[in-house]
Amino acid sequence: MLKTTMSFVVPLLSLAACGGDSTNDEYQQALAQEVAAQAQAVSLAASSPCNAPTQCGVLTLTLASDRCEVPQYHVYSLVSPTADAASAAAANERSLADRAVSLAPPSACTASIQLPPTPACSANACVAASPAN
């Protein structure tokens, strides 16, 4: 009995001594959840219908990249049947991205900032307006 107990305790003590790898596992799991939530939000963000630019909005998502939160934007129809669900899914995705960033290993953030697009309505679909020259 003592031999069986000792053979089980020694590997546990070894794992505890080196810290294990649970933080990296948690980080990878958080990233996977964030990516899945982002895919769900984008799939719900329909570009149509629209009759005017006021019926279009910008869905703000956050890509977790190490210690950085990189904004990503998707123009979508505010009057589509899935608009509210897309907005809620985007809020969930941003929360998951925050969690992933908090679990990331220490590193410098070198992400660039991208401004959100201006939504427009063209041919009954919401699109990003072309920047004025």
C-alpha positions in Angstrom: 0.0 0.0 0.0 2.8 2.4 0.9 4.6 1.7 -2.3 1.5 2.4 -4.4 0.8 5.6 -2.5 4.4 6.8 -2.9 4.5 6.0 -6.7 1.4 8.2 -7.1 2.6 11.1 -4.8 6.1 11.5 -6.4 4.8 12.4 -9.9 2.3 14.8 -8.3 5.1 16.5 -6.3 7.2 16.7 -9.4 4.4 18.4 -11.3 3.7 20.8 -8.5 7.4 21.7 -8.2 7.7 22.7 -11.8 4.3 24.5 -11.8 2.5 22.2 -14.2 1.2 23.7 -17.4 -2.3 24.5 -16.4 -1.9 28.3 -17.1 -1.0 27.6 -20.7 -3.8 25.1 -21.1 -6.3 27.7 -19.7 -4.9 30.3 -22.1 -5.3 28.0 -25.1 -8.8 27.0 -24.0 -9.7 30.7 -23.5 -8.4 31.4 -27.0 -10.4 28.6 -28.5 -13.6 29.8 -26.8 -12.9 33.4 -28.0 -12.4 32.2 -31.6 -15.6 30.1 -31.5 -17.5 33.1 -30.1 -16.1 35.4 -32.8 -17.2 33.0 -35.5 -20.7 32.9 -34.0 -21.0 36.7 -33.8 -19.8 37.1 -37.4 -22.3 34.4 -38.7 -25.2 36.3 -37.0 -24.1 39.7 -38.4 -26.1 39.7 -41.7 -25.3 42.5 -44.2 -28.9 42.8 -45.4 -31.5 44.2 -45.5 -31.1 47.9 -45.6 -32.6 50.9 -47.3 -30.5 53.6 -45.7 -27.1 53.9 -44.0 -28.9 54.5 -40.7 -30.0 50.8 -40.8 -26.4 49.7 -40.8 -24.0 49.4 -37.9 -20.5 48.2 -37.0 -20.1 45.1 -34.9 -17.0 45.4 -32.8 -15.1 42.3 -32.0 -11.7 41.8 -30.2 -9.1 39.4 -31.3 -7.0 38.2 -28.4 -3.3 38.1 -29.4 -1.0 37.4 -26.5 -1.4 40.5 -24.2 -3.0 42.5 -27.0 -6.6 43.0 -27.8 -6.9 43.8 -31.5 -10.2 45.3 -32.6 -12.0 43.8 -35.6 -15.0 45.3 -37.2 -17.9 43.9 -39.3 -20.5 46.1 -40.9 -24.0 44.6 -40.5 -27.7 45.3 -40.8 -29.3 46.7 -37.7 -32.7 45.6 -39.0 -31.9 42.0 -39.8 -33.7 39.4 -37.7 -30.4 38.3 -36.2 -29.0 41.8 -35.4 -29.7 41.7 -31.6 -28.3 38.2 -31.4 -25.1 39.3 -33.3 -24.7 42.2 -30.9 -25.1 40.0 -27.8 -22.7 37.4 -29.3 -20.1 40.2 -30.0 -20.4 41.3 -26.3 -19.8 37.7 -25.2 -16.8 37.4 -27.6 -15.2 40.6 -26.2 -15.6 39.3 -22.7 -13.9 36.0 -23.7 -11.1 37.9 -25.4 -10.6 39.9 -22.2 -10.3 36.7 -20.3 -7.8 35.2 -22.8 -5.6 38.3 -22.7 -5.6 38.1 -18.9 -4.3 34.5 -19.1 -1.7 35.2 -21.7 2.0 34.8 -20.9 3.8 38.1 -20.3 4.7 39.8 -23.5 4.9 43.2 -25.2 1.8 44.4 -27.1 2.7 45.5 -30.6 -0.7 45.6 -32.2 -1.7 48.5 -34.4 -4.9 50.4 -33.9 -7.5 50.3 -36.7 -10.4 52.7 -36.9 -13.9 51.3 -37.4 -15.3 51.6 -40.8 -18.2 53.9 -41.7 -21.3 51.8 -42.5 -23.1 52.5 -45.8 -26.1 50.9 -47.6 -25.5 49.8 -51.2 -27.8 47.6 -53.2 -29.8 46.8 -50.1 -26.7 45.5 -48.2 -24.6 47.1 -45.5 -21.0 47.7 -46.5 -18.0 49.6 -45.3 -18.1 53.1 -47.0 -15.1 53.9 -49.1 -12.8 56.5 -47.4 -13.1 60.0 -48.9 -9.9 61.1 -50.7 
